Amino acid sequence: KRNLEEKKAQNLKSKHENIAELSAAEATLDGLAALEYESWSVASKVCEQAKTKFKEIEDELNNALNARDKASNDEASLDAKLHEQHKNLNKMQDEEKSLKEKFEDLLSINGFSSEKDFLEFIVDENTVSKTQKEINDYRENVKSITDQLETAKEYAKGKTFVDIDELQKQVLSVDDKVKTINDRQHVIKNRRQSNSDIFQNISDRKNRYENAKKEYDVCQKLYKLVKGDTGKAKITLEQYIQVAGFDRIIAAANRRLFPMSDGQYELYRQEGALGKRSNTFLDLEVLDNYTGHKRPVGNLSGGESFKASLSLALGLSDTISSNLGGIQMDALFIDEGFGTLDKSSIESTMKTLLTLSESNKLVGIISHREELMENIPQQIRVSKGKDGSTIKIETEL
């Protein structure tokens, strides 16, 4: 009986400890509800911990309730048994007293001086011992139950029963808080997925932007190069092409001008005139090999200018024929300009033109100079008269 009472007391103590742990867990969950979680993984971890704690508290609560119910049932059962035993004891004591009185009367009537004489007369010693042992065992059992009841009452002093309804409310409150955490976890998970989708979209756009930026940079560099926004000279593509073609024409022209000027002159493109802000990048200057100095072509005399112009025309013809391949300029017409030439210049110029005519090129000269008429074998003479102009073709075979 004492062991049973100690077990009941221990169960009651464990039950109160479980209630204290439940209250502490509720306070912990109240603190968790106010947290601001940094990430979904942190919130998920806290939620799992809360679920585990809730399960532990719920198990402990159920154990406490079961222990309380068992203790209550045991106590009620013991009380009932003790009460019944008291009744039986009193009854048996009364019966014992009555029977003892009757027994003593019967002993006296039947001539027995004592109970011992009677027992020796009707039963053997073993039977008496067995009966006495049963009586002693019964008395010990009654005493043990009485002691257990007194011990249980002593342990129960100052103890109060737990309000099951209040505990159930606390459990429901914890359940609501766990549900709130689960809802927050779901919101965080959805937000994380949304942020991941947004991040992927931004990454894709960034990659497309970087690829487009690379293409744009290439196009921009090419555009600036064509426009003339790069380099020290700031030359446009149009100027570059014009300059490259013009330099070839000048080189071809100098092959004509040098012999026509008896080695005195060579044409050069004016240096330092390149750039999109300059309109003089195709201006010419002439090198005077007699003096070793360059000067603008505008400073040439009339005859010298004619030679330079004729050289450029012939250089253009040579360049076109060379570039296009198979396309030849078969005819060349020169209008005036010979009037500014002296006799020596006319001779050198005519020598160049005759050289051209010998290479299957038709060279036509429009002039009024008599010196030219003497050197040109085929002529178309235009004469002005009162009746108008007349044409006469003269051919010297």
Buried (B, 14 or more C-beta within 10 A) or exposed (E): BEEBBBBBBEBBEBBEEBBEBBEEBBEBBEEBBEEEBEEBEEBBEBBEBBEEBBEBBBEBBEBBBEBBEEBEEBBEEBEEBBEEBEEEBEEBEEEEEEEEEEBEEEBEEEEBEEEEEBBEEEEEEEEBEEEEEEEEEBEEEBEEBBEBBBBBEEBBEEEEEBEEEEBEEBBEEBEEBBEBBBEBBEEBEEEBEEEEEEEEEEEEEEEEEEEEEEEEEEEEEEEEBEEBEBEEBBBBEEBBEBBEEBEBBBBBBBEBBBBBBEEBBBBBBBEEBBBBEBEEBBEBBBBBBEEEEEEEBEEBEEBBBBBBBBBBBBBBBBBBBEEEEEEEBEEBEBEEBBEBBEEEBBEBBBEBBEEBBEEEBEBBBEBEBEBBEEBBEEBEEEEEEEEEEEEEEEEEE
